[in-house]
């Protein structure tokens, strides 16, 4: 329900979040695309888009609550804020380099 240019930034951010389970599955020797598809289909079938489904490398359960894995909301918020700040800093550096490149330095 977001319109304009903002929708592209939100989509890119959501796509970047998909990289986490993809990397976990790949590092565990699983099929990354299949694992991500399983997680997303479970979220849709349960009509529950909550955070709490993940990649389990040993057992068949992907429900982190069943596994006894809990993370605080404040921890997740701080991680996302830090990642966003890092991206902003990288983009600012890129803007400075691009601006300075035309000045012959």
FENDAZI-V126783 format. One line per field, one symbol per residue. ss: DSSP state (a for helix, b for strand, c for the rest). burial: I if it has 24 or more other ideal C-beta (glycine too) atoms within 12 Angstrom, else O. Layout:
BEGIN
ss->???
burial->???
END
This chain:
BEGIN
ss->cccccaaaaaaaaaaaaaaaaaaaaaaccccaaaaaaaaaaaaaacccccccbcccccccccbaaaacccccaaaaaaaaaaaaaaaaaaaaaaaaaaaaacccc
burial->OOOOOOOOOOOOOOOOOOOIIIOOIOOOOIOOOOIIOIIOOOOOOOOOOOIOIIIOOOOOOIIOOOOOOOOOOOOOOOOOOOOOOOOOOOOOOOOOOOOOOOOOO
END
